[in-house]
Amino acid sequence: MDPKDEIKEKIDLQELISEYLPLKPSGSGSFKGLCPFHTEKTPSFNVSPDKQIWHCFGCSEGGDCFSFIQKMEGMTFPEALMHLGKRVGVEVTRFSSKEGNEKQRALEMHEHAETFYRKVLTDGNGSSAARAYVLKRAIPEELAVKFGIGFAPDEWNALAAVLLKRGFSETEIVQAGLGLKKKSGSGIIDRFRNRLMIPLRDRHGKTVGFTGRILPGSSDTGPKYMNSPETVIYRKSRLVFGLEFAKTACRERGTIIVTEGNLDVVASHKAGVENSVASSGTALTEEQLALMKRYTDTIIFAFDSDAAGFKAGKKGMSLARGLGMDVRAAILPEGIKDPDELVQQDPEAWKFLVEHSVPIMQFLIEHVTREKDLTNIDDKRAIAKELLPAIGEIQDVVEREHWLSRTADLLRVNIDILRKSLTPSTAPINHSPLKTPIVQIKEKMSMKEQVIQLMFGSLVQQENRSFLERTKPYLASSELWITLYNLLEAEYDSVSHSAQKSIFSRLREKVQAHPRHEALLPLLDKASLLADETFQDMSQTQVLNQLETLMTTLDRGADQRARADIARQLRQAEAAGDQEEVARLLEQL
């Protein structure tokens, strides 16, 4: 069997898509959820496990398991094929595109590098200081293994020598971000030396880079934390540290906690707070937040008591609100600089803070009013200047009014004055959609288009030759629909098809092989899902009766439009005094 067909046969589409968004049963074995490709409040994203297809009636995106992974993960088809093949245990021959091969080689190098750094930490003669540091940070061995924590030895080319022996070239090692060319002479040296190494993994758990931390007492004058450079497999704006472990916990608990450092995430796991991730010391991007939003709509930012990190995190919070996320804050006790330090003292305290997080606006109000005189006009003006832009970013009208009211009471001013102060610069932000995976919503279907889809969808639910012929006049006006009609008619006539496959499955295989499959497949999938949803509790006779009624309605509408057009022509003929044309048009009426 072809690997693609074998994967589709083994994959559970509902289970796969449920890892990205909540789905609820919608009858006839189908499921519904909010579309991940455009913003909506009413679910229009449909999944049919039986047919192995998905389609959104809001934005017209749709396809099978491969197209879903391609859109959600930004993968090429060969990458999606390999990804899903690995998931269900189907061996797929590696694709040989230049970029794909380069990515695979880079991933293999990072896998070897992680193994090397781990071995150096646990067994190396020169790593006693690193082992002592890990012990001092009270990182359990199981967590060190889980996160792949290792140590880069204080040698010029220890890792490079290992990778060269494994057949990787100097150029590959440098391009993967693991080596540097020597400033003079030939050869390469290791990028990371004498640092605690923490792997940076994508959400699938593949190591794509590293963070290297200087050990206390080191003579290294470089930055305390040093990350891998961007490469073919690592883009810092798209990576969220710890997300590969946090995904499941985020869905279960309904929240995701954003800390600043990688070791904060390790400490959080030690405390049982596994829905924690880190921005790795960089400002959050819209791409990172969109990744988090796939697993939960509620995001909690961790701040120390004097909110030193609040200013740096304001842009990320603004972006999160713009994506419609519920933004909250977990405030660390006074004197505690980060979750890692708190967990060292009291793991339960960190769990308590997360469970008792507060709305970000509540934290912001408390923060900006601290040490302010609410009777002083300058202080009141400063408070309003800080709060109004944040209130203006809130998408939900009820929540926005709530915080406006709180602010008005606090400043003792009329709420209407504050509401008018929500100028365009402080009005709710409509952040530009991401190029991937957000798409533009298309116009809703006309009644005629819906009836045509229901007619055709019913014909792939159950074979009915007489009704197939009845539908032809309605489909003939569209080149795409008549193409589907001809393919279905040929399938009805076929005597060689497998009885094990449904009409829909057989037809979809034919459509996929058609030169215009990109335009035809969405029509077929949409028609099939619409018919499933509309006719889920009806017998075949009831379905045909409903369709006959709809077709009669269409015919009447067409007749009324034709009569209206003749009447218009008649008025023009009368105005022109063309009695012969008047007589002809009256006869038509």
C-alpha positions as semicolon CSV with decimal commas, in nm:
position;residue;x (nm);y (nm);z (nm)
1;M;0,000;0,000;0,000
2;D;0,117;0,352;-0,077
3;P;0,251;0,520;0,245
4;K;0,009;0,810;0,202
5;D;-0,293;0,578;0,186
6;E;-0,163;0,366;0,474
7;I;-0,118;0,674;0,692
8;K;-0,471;0,798;0,613
9;E;-0,607;0,453;0,692
10;K;-0,432;0,443;1,031
11;I;-0,469;0,805;1,139
12;D;-0,756;0,911;1,365
13;L;-0,839;1,254;1,220
14;Q;-1,059;1,357;1,511
15;E;-0,788;1,263;1,761
16;L;-0,524;1,446;1,555
17;I;-0,720;1,769;1,522
18;S;-0,831;1,754;1,888
19;E;-0,466;1,804;1,982
20;Y;-0,495;2,154;1,836
21;L;-0,851;2,260;1,919
22;P;-1,150;2,135;2,120
23;L;-1,405;1,941;1,914
24;K;-1,762;1,851;2,006
25;P;-1,988;1,588;1,845
26;S;-2,227;1,740;1,591
27;G;-2,421;1,434;1,477
28;S;-2,376;1,180;1,196
29;G;-2,035;1,092;1,337
30;S;-1,894;1,439;1,269
31;F;-1,738;1,694;1,505
32;K;-1,737;2,073;1,526
33;G;-1,508;2,337;1,672
34;L;-1,386;2,694;1,637
35;C;-1,175;2,728;1,325
36;P;-0,801;2,773;1,392
37;F;-0,755;2,954;1,061
38;H;-0,980;3,254;1,120
39;T;-1,140;3,428;1,417
40;E;-1,499;3,323;1,485
41;K;-1,741;3,294;1,776
42;T;-1,976;3,029;1,634
43;P;-1,812;2,696;1,541
44;S;-1,806;2,637;1,167
45;F;-1,507;2,401;1,152
46;N;-1,629;2,048;1,068
47;V;-1,440;1,720;1,096
48;S;-1,557;1,388;0,953
49;P;-1,346;1,096;1,085
50;D;-1,532;0,853;0,858
51;K;-1,452;1,050;0,544
52;Q;-1,112;1,158;0,680
53;I;-1,175;1,522;0,586
54;W;-1,216;1,860;0,756
55;H;-1,374;2,180;0,626
56;C;-1,455;2,525;0,762
57;F;-1,778;2,677;0,633
58;G;-1,664;3,019;0,755
59;C;-1,340;3,057;0,560
60;S;-1,363;2,768;0,311
61;E;-1,037;2,608;0,421
62;G;-1,042;2,228;0,418
63;G;-0,867;1,906;0,329
64;D;-0,732;1,589;0,487
65;C;-0,485;1,503;0,763
66;F;-0,187;1,611;0,553
67;S;-0,325;1,952;0,457
68;F;-0,425;2,016;0,820
69;I;-0,072;1,950;0,947
70;Q;0,076;2,151;0,661
71;K;-0,132;2,456;0,754
72;M;-0,102;2,424;1,131
73;E;0,269;2,347;1,143
74;G;0,386;2,532;0,833
75;M;0,519;2,208;0,685
76;T;0,566;2,104;0,326
77;F;0,374;1,796;0,210
78;P;0,680;1,566;0,235
79;E;0,743;1,695;0,590
80;A;0,378;1,635;0,686
81;L;0,397;1,287;0,532
82;M;0,705;1,200;0,740
83;H;0,559;1,360;1,055
84;L;0,232;1,165;1,037
85;G;0,409;0,850;0,922
86;K;0,617;0,856;1,238
87;R;0,301;0,912;1,442
88;V;0,127;0,596;1,316
89;G;0,432;0,380;1,253
90;V;0,443;0,396;0,874
91;E;0,790;0,414;0,724
92;V;0,825;0,695;0,471
93;T;1,126;0,727;0,242
94;R;1,302;1,052;0,323
95;F;1,238;1,325;0,071
96;S;1,542;1,448;-0,112
97;S;1,479;1,819;-0,162
98;K;1,784;2,029;-0,084
99;E;1,614;2,223;0,197
100;G;1,454;1,910;0,342
101;N;1,784;1,727;0,345
102;E;1,958;2,025;0,506
103;K;1,694;2,036;0,780
104;Q;1,723;1,665;0,844
105;R;2,103;1,683;0,866
106;A;2,080;1,979;1,106
107;L;1,834;1,791;1,328
108;E;2,062;1,488;1,335
109;M;2,359;1,706;1,436
110;H;2,161;1,860;1,722
111;E;2,052;1,515;1,838
112;H;2,418;1,406;1,849
113;A;2,513;1,733;2,023
114;E;2,251;1,686;2,296
115;T;2,372;1,331;2,359
116;F;2,732;1,453;2,370
117;Y;2,660;1,736;2,617
118;R;2,459;1,501;2,843
119;K;2,742;1,249;2,853
120;V;2,999;1,520;2,932
121;L;2,785;1,644;3,224
122;T;2,736;1,301;3,375
123;D;3,073;1,140;3,299
124;G;3,321;1,412;3,201
125;N;3,631;1,480;3,408
126;G;3,606;1,855;3,355
127;S;3,240;1,891;3,441
128;S;3,249;1,872;3,822
129;A;3,166;2,244;3,852
130;A;2,865;2,197;3,624
131;R;2,743;1,896;3,822
132;A;2,784;2,097;4,144
133;Y;2,581;2,382;3,993
134;V;2,298;2,147;3,891
135;L;2,304;2,002;4,242
136;K;2,294;2,351;4,394
137;R;1,993;2,439;4,177
138;A;1,829;2,123;4,318
139;I;1,743;1,994;3,971
140;P;1,644;1,627;4,008
141;E;1,814;1,378;3,777
142;E;1,483;1,287;3,611
143;L;1,426;1,653;3,516
144;A;1,783;1,693;3,393
145;V;1,723;1,395;3,166
146;K;1,375;1,516;3,064
147;F;1,504;1,857;2,957
148;G;1,832;1,718;2,820
149;I;2,051;1,941;3,037
150;G;2,420;1,891;2,962
151;F;2,757;2,062;2,966
152;A;2,983;2,194;2,689
153;P;3,343;2,120;2,792
154;D;3,607;2,391;2,812
155;E;3,774;2,268;2,494
156;W;3,809;2,430;2,154
157;N;3,661;2,162;1,931
158;A;3,531;1,872;2,140
159;L;3,186;1,864;1,978
160;A;3,316;1,948;1,631
161;A;3,549;1,647;1,644
162;V;3,256;1,417;1,731
163;L;3,038;1,552;1,449
164;L;3,319;1,535;1,194
165;K;3,374;1,169;1,283
166;R;3,004;1,107;1,220
167;G;3,036;1,232;0,865
168;F;2,920;1,592;0,894
169;S;3,124;1,858;0,714
170;E;3,272;2,172;0,870
171;T;3,035;2,382;0,660
172;E;2,732;2,188;0,787
173;I;2,843;2,224;1,150
174;V;2,885;2,601;1,112
175;Q;2,554;2,643;0,925
176;A;2,374;2,443;1,196
177;G;2,497;2,696;1,455
178;L;2,713;2,446;1,645
179;G;3,054;2,566;1,524
180;L;3,247;2,876;1,423
181;K;3,516;2,924;1,163
182;K;3,857;2,999;1,311
183;K;3,954;3,366;1,288
184;S;4,286;3,266;1,137
185;G;4,383;2,955;0,951
186;S;4,158;2,669;0,852
187;G;3,924;2,457;1,060
188;I;3,639;2,525;1,302
189;I;3,586;2,555;1,678
190;D;3,285;2,485;1,900
191;R;3,038;2,771;1,943
192;F;2,962;2,671;2,303
193;R;3,241;2,608;2,555
194;N;3,238;2,577;2,934
195;R;2,863;2,638;2,962
196;L;2,565;2,455;3,105
197;M;2,368;2,348;2,799
198;I;1,988;2,351;2,778
199;P;1,836;2,218;2,454
200;L;1,582;2,433;2,270
201;R;1,313;2,204;2,132
202;D;1,026;2,263;1,897
203;R;0,674;2,165;2,000
204;H;0,733;1,814;1,864
205;G;1,028;1,763;2,098
206;K;1,301;1,790;1,833
207;T;1,615;1,974;1,946
208;V;1,673;2,272;1,715
209;G;1,917;2,481;1,919
210;F;2,070;2,541;2,261
211;T;2,093;2,794;2,540
212;G;2,435;2,800;2,704
213;R;2,464;2,943;3,058
214;I;2,791;3,061;3,211
215;L;2,871;2,882;3,536
216;P;2,922;3,095;3,850
217;G;3,288;3,186;3,892
218;S;3,367;3,136;3,523
219;S;3,626;3,364;3,362
220;D;3,411;3,384;3,048
221;T;3,335;3,751;2,977
222;G;3,058;3,673;2,731
223;P;2,683;3,705;2,797
224;K;2,536;3,510;3,089
225;Y;2,301;3,330;2,851
226;M;2,392;3,261;2,488
227;N;2,145;3,113;2,240
228;S;2,208;2,938;1,912
229;P;2,192;3,162;1,605
230;E;1,894;3,131;1,373
231;T;1,932;2,843;1,130
232;V;1,727;2,640;0,885
233;I;1,565;2,462;1,183
234;Y;1,562;2,738;1,449
235;R;1,369;3,066;1,443
236;K;1,360;3,231;1,783
237;S;1,036;3,416;1,704
238;R;0,858;3,082;1,656
239;L;0,998;2,877;1,944
240;V;0,841;2,861;2,290
241;F;1,065;2,688;2,542
242;G;0,893;2,398;2,718
243;L;0,589;2,387;2,491
244;E;0,658;2,024;2,395
245;F;0,585;1,930;2,758
246;A;0,326;2,200;2,835
247;K;0,078;2,120;2,554
248;T;-0,117;1,849;2,734
249;A;-0,114;2,029;3,071
250;C;-0,238;2,350;2,905
251;R;-0,543;2,172;2,766
252;E;-0,613;1,998;3,095
253;R;-0,576;2,309;3,314
254;G;-0,698;2,569;3,067
255;T;-0,402;2,804;3,119
256;I;-0,043;2,857;3,007
257;I;0,215;3,027;3,233
258;V;0,485;3,242;3,077
259;T;0,808;3,282;3,273
260;E;1,127;3,457;3,167
261;G;1,396;3,191;3,197
262;N;1,438;2,831;3,086
263;L;1,533;2,721;3,438
264;D;1,206;2,874;3,565
265;V;1,028;2,615;3,350
266;V;1,244;2,333;3,487
267;A;1,168;2,450;3,842
268;S;0,796;2,472;3,761
269;H;0,797;2,106;3,655
270;K;0,963;2,023;3,985
271;A;0,667;2,191;4,158
272;G;0,414;2,010;3,939
273;V;0,329;2,321;3,735
274;E;0,384;2,161;3,396
275;N;0,184;2,412;3,192
276;S;0,480;2,653;3,210
277;V;0,682;2,789;2,919
278;A;0,949;3,055;2,879
279;S;1,016;3,338;2,640
280;S;1,389;3,267;2,688
281;G;1,468;3,628;2,772
282;T;1,329;3,772;2,447
283;A;1,015;3,975;2,387
284;L;0,716;3,758;2,300
285;T;0,612;3,762;1,936
286;E;0,270;3,723;1,781
287;E;0,383;3,393;1,629
288;Q;0,477;3,254;1,972
289;L;0,147;3,366;2,121
290;A;-0,047;3,214;1,831
291;L;0,125;2,883;1,908
292;M;0,020;2,906;2,273
293;K;-0,336;2,998;2,178
294;R;-0,372;2,664;2,002
295;Y;-0,377;2,498;2,343
296;T;-0,555;2,753;2,565
297;D;-0,705;3,102;2,555
298;T;-0,581;3,199;2,903
299;I;-0,223;3,317;2,953
300;I;-0,061;3,394;3,290
301;F;0,249;3,614;3,310
302;A;0,479;3,576;3,611
303;F;0,604;3,907;3,764
304;D;0,820;3,988;4,062
305;S;0,668;4,216;4,327
306;D;0,821;4,537;4,191
307;A;0,719;4,435;3,837
308;A;1,065;4,482;3,693
309;G;0,972;4,256;3,404
310;F;0,635;4,422;3,349
311;K;0,763;4,699;3,122
312;A;0,951;4,451;2,904
313;G;0,645;4,227;2,884
314;K;0,391;4,498;2,796
315;K;0,415;4,439;2,422
316;G;0,357;4,066;2,466
317;M;0,053;4,129;2,685
318;S;-0,082;4,374;2,428
319;L;-0,036;4,118;2,150
320;A;-0,206;3,850;2,361
321;R;-0,508;4,074;2,417
322;G;-0,515;4,149;2,045
323;L;-0,541;3,775;1,979
324;G;-0,841;3,759;2,210
325;M;-0,660;3,585;2,497
326;D;-0,756;3,623;2,862
327;V;-0,441;3,778;3,016
328;R;-0,366;3,727;3,386
329;A;-0,075;3,780;3,627
330;A;0,091;3,570;3,898
331;I;0,272;3,805;4,138
332;L;0,579;3,669;4,315
333;P;0,633;3,754;4,684
334;E;0,850;4,052;4,773
335;G;1,219;3,973;4,751
336;I;1,171;3,677;4,515
337;K;1,315;3,746;4,170
338;D;1,177;3,450;3,972
339;P;0,975;3,125;3,996
340;D;1,297;2,922;4,018
341;E;1,396;3,096;4,341
342;L;1,046;3,056;4,484
343;V;1,038;2,683;4,404
344;Q;1,374;2,638;4,580
345;Q;1,213;2,784;4,895
346;D;0,856;2,654;4,869
347;P;0,722;2,463;4,564
348;E;0,365;2,477;4,698
349;A;0,382;2,858;4,709
350;W;0,440;2,871;4,333
351;K;0,146;2,637;4,270
352;F;-0,073;2,855;4,491
353;L;0,024;3,176;4,308
354;V;-0,054;3,023;3,970
355;E;-0,389;2,890;4,088
356;H;-0,475;3,234;4,231
357;S;-0,362;3,452;3,942
358;V;-0,541;3,784;3,894
359;P;-0,668;3,964;3,582
360;I;-0,386;4,164;3,429
361;M;-0,587;4,486;3,461
362;Q;-0,624;4,432;3,835
363;F;-0,247;4,392;3,863
364;L;-0,188;4,695;3,641
365;I;-0,420;4,915;3,848
366;E;-0,245;4,810;4,169
367;H;0,095;4,863;4,007
368;V;0,037;5,211;3,860
369;T;-0,145;5,348;4,167
370;R;0,128;5,235;4,406
371;E;0,283;5,538;4,580
372;K;0,049;5,772;4,389
373;D;-0,164;6,045;4,546
374;L;-0,517;6,000;4,410
375;T;-0,603;6,357;4,509
376;N;-0,316;6,499;4,302
377;I;-0,416;6,596;3,948
378;D;-0,073;6,515;3,801
379;D;-0,078;6,168;3,955
380;K;-0,435;6,111;3,835
381;R;-0,336;6,218;3,484
382;A;-0,037;5,981;3,491
383;I;-0,258;5,693;3,607
384;A;-0,510;5,756;3,330
385;K;-0,231;5,776;3,073
386;E;-0,108;5,432;3,182
387;L;-0,445;5,258;3,219
388;L;-0,651;5,383;2,924
389;P;-0,435;5,232;2,647
390;A;-0,449;4,894;2,825
391;I;-0,827;4,918;2,869
392;G;-0,864;5,018;2,504
393;E;-0,693;4,697;2,394
394;I;-0,957;4,478;2,561
395;Q;-1,171;4,317;2,290
396;D;-1,467;4,213;2,507
397;V;-1,709;4,504;2,554
398;V;-1,834;4,392;2,897
399;E;-1,482;4,352;3,035
400;R;-1,375;4,685;2,886
401;E;-1,669;4,863;3,051
402;H;-1,591;4,693;3,383
403;W;-1,235;4,828;3,395
404;L;-1,344;5,169;3,270
405;S;-1,590;5,183;3,558
406;R;-1,321;5,075;3,807
407;T;-1,084;5,341;3,676
408;A;-1,354;5,610;3,684
409;D;-1,432;5,528;4,047
410;L;-1,063;5,525;4,133
411;L;-0,995;5,864;3,976
412;R;-1,336;6,003;4,076
413;V;-1,422;6,117;3,724
414;N;-1,724;6,059;3,502
415;I;-1,698;5,732;3,310
416;D;-1,823;5,904;2,992
417;I;-1,518;6,130;2,999
418;L;-1,289;5,826;3,013
419;R;-1,489;5,651;2,742
420;K;-1,442;5,951;2,513
421;S;-1,072;5,941;2,594
422;L;-1,047;5,604;2,421
423;T;-0,915;5,775;2,110
424;P;-0,805;5,576;1,804
425;S;-0,466;5,534;1,970
426;T;-0,626;5,373;2,274
427;A;-0,919;5,202;2,105
428;P;-0,924;4,824;2,080
429;I;-0,635;4,708;1,864
430;N;-0,709;4,504;1,557
431;H;-0,376;4,331;1,515
432;S;-0,298;4,237;1,158
433;P;-0,358;3,865;1,109
434;L;-0,065;3,629;1,073
435;K;0,005;3,517;0,719
436;T;-0,003;3,161;0,851
437;P;-0,234;3,012;0,953
438;I;-0,495;3,295;0,950
439;V;-0,685;3,331;0,618
440;Q;-0,942;3,577;0,487
441;I;-1,308;3,493;0,535
442;K;-1,493;3,448;0,210
443;E;-1,851;3,553;0,137
444;K;-2,133;3,330;0,255
445;M;-2,295;3,093;0,005
446;S;-2,601;3,194;-0,193
447;M;-2,913;2,982;-0,158
448;K;-2,853;2,834;-0,504
449;E;-2,498;2,732;-0,412
450;Q;-2,617;2,570;-0,088
451;V;-2,889;2,373;-0,269
452;I;-2,639;2,255;-0,531
453;Q;-2,401;2,143;-0,256
454;L;-2,680;1,958;-0,075
455;M;-2,786;1,787;-0,397
456;F;-2,436;1,673;-0,481
457;G;-2,355;1,584;-0,120
458;S;-2,656;1,354;-0,106
459;L;-2,537;1,178;-0,422
460;V;-2,206;1,083;-0,260
461;Q;-2,386;0,970;0,056
462;Q;-2,588;0,711;-0,132
463;E;-2,598;0,612;-0,499
464;N;-2,912;0,733;-0,678
465;R;-2,885;0,737;-1,057
466;S;-3,230;0,884;-1,130
467;F;-3,169;1,177;-0,898
468;L;-2,819;1,222;-1,044
469;E;-2,976;1,291;-1,384
470;R;-3,227;1,532;-1,223
471;T;-2,944;1,746;-1,086
472;K;-2,754;1,790;-1,412
473;P;-2,938;2,107;-1,530
474;Y;-2,861;2,275;-1,196
475;L;-2,490;2,187;-1,213
476;A;-2,441;2,262;-1,583
477;S;-2,396;2,638;-1,531
478;S;-2,070;2,581;-1,340
479;E;-1,763;2,429;-1,504
480;L;-1,638;2,295;-1,171
481;W;-1,968;2,139;-1,069
482;I;-2,024;1,975;-1,407
483;T;-1,670;1,835;-1,384
484;L;-1,757;1,679;-1,047
485;Y;-2,085;1,556;-1,195
486;N;-1,904;1,381;-1,481
487;L;-1,654;1,220;-1,243
488;L;-1,937;1,096;-1,019
489;E;-2,136;0,967;-1,317
490;A;-1,828;0,774;-1,431
491;E;-1,792;0,631;-1,081
492;Y;-2,158;0,521;-1,087
493;D;-2,087;0,345;-1,418
494;S;-1,767;0,182;-1,295
495;V;-1,777;-0,192;-1,231
496;S;-1,418;-0,223;-1,110
497;H;-1,439;-0,023;-0,791
498;S;-1,373;-0,173;-0,451
499;A;-1,688;-0,250;-0,257
500;Q;-1,495;-0,180;0,064
501;K;-1,468;0,191;-0,019
502;S;-1,756;0,437;-0,003
503;I;-1,871;0,637;-0,304
504;F;-1,718;0,945;-0,144
505;S;-1,377;0,781;-0,094
506;R;-1,367;0,649;-0,450
507;L;-1,473;0,983;-0,595
508;R;-1,223;1,175;-0,382
509;E;-0,939;0,958;-0,513
510;K;-1,044;1,042;-0,868
511;V;-1,069;1,413;-0,787
512;Q;-0,722;1,412;-0,630
513;A;-0,582;1,282;-0,958
514;H;-0,764;1,547;-1,163
515;P;-0,560;1,842;-1,302
516;R;-0,796;2,085;-1,125
517;H;-0,799;1,902;-0,793
518;E;-0,713;2,216;-0,592
519;A;-1,043;2,376;-0,695
520;L;-1,252;2,058;-0,701
521;L;-1,158;1,902;-0,365
522;P;-1,293;2,188;-0,147
523;L;-1,625;2,175;-0,335
524;L;-1,655;1,800;-0,287
525;D;-1,561;1,808;0,082
526;K;-1,790;2,101;0,159
527;A;-2,085;1,939;-0,021
528;S;-2,035;1,609;0,159
529;L;-2,004;1,763;0,507
530;L;-2,298;1,998;0,450
531;A;-2,518;1,706;0,344
532;D;-2,403;1,499;0,643
533;E;-2,493;1,778;0,884
534;T;-2,823;1,873;0,718
535;F;-2,960;1,524;0,657
536;Q;-2,812;1,343;0,959
537;D;-3,145;1,217;1,100
538;M;-3,337;1,169;0,773
539;S;-3,417;0,863;0,567
540;Q;-3,328;0,857;0,198
541;T;-3,692;0,930;0,110
542;Q;-3,700;1,230;0,343
543;V;-3,375;1,359;0,194
544;L;-3,513;1,340;-0,159
545;N;-3,836;1,514;-0,052
546;Q;-3,638;1,796;0,108
547;L;-3,423;1,835;-0,202
548;E;-3,727;1,838;-0,433
549;T;-3,875;2,119;-0,221
550;L;-3,551;2,317;-0,239
551;M;-3,525;2,264;-0,614
552;T;-3,883;2,384;-0,659
553;T;-3,799;2,695;-0,458
554;L;-3,498;2,756;-0,681
555;D;-3,710;2,710;-0,993
556;R;-3,969;2,958;-0,866
557;G;-3,698;3,208;-0,787
558;A;-3,547;3,166;-1,133
559;D;-3,894;3,206;-1,289
560;Q;-3,961;3,523;-1,089
561;R;-3,626;3,669;-1,193
562;A;-3,699;3,583;-1,557
563;R;-4,045;3,746;-1,539
564;A;-3,896;4,056;-1,377
565;D;-3,639;4,079;-1,657
566;I;-3,909;4,046;-1,925
567;A;-4,115;4,315;-1,750
568;R;-3,813;4,546;-1,757
569;Q;-3,762;4,482;-2,129
570;L;-4,135;4,538;-2,186
571;R;-4,121;4,883;-2,027
572;Q;-3,826;4,973;-2,245
573;A;-4,006;4,850;-2,560
574;E;-4,322;5,047;-2,473
575;A;-4,117;5,361;-2,411
576;A;-3,950;5,315;-2,751
577;G;-4,286;5,252;-2,927
578;D;-4,167;4,911;-3,055
579;Q;-4,506;4,736;-3,082
580;E;-4,361;4,420;-3,238
581;E;-4,121;4,374;-2,944
582;V;-4,403;4,452;-2,699
583;A;-4,616;4,175;-2,852
584;R;-4,328;3,926;-2,838
585;L;-4,254;4,002;-2,473
586;L;-4,622;3,983;-2,375
587;E;-4,637;3,640;-2,532
588;Q;-4,337;3,533;-2,323
589;L;-4,506;3,659;-2,006
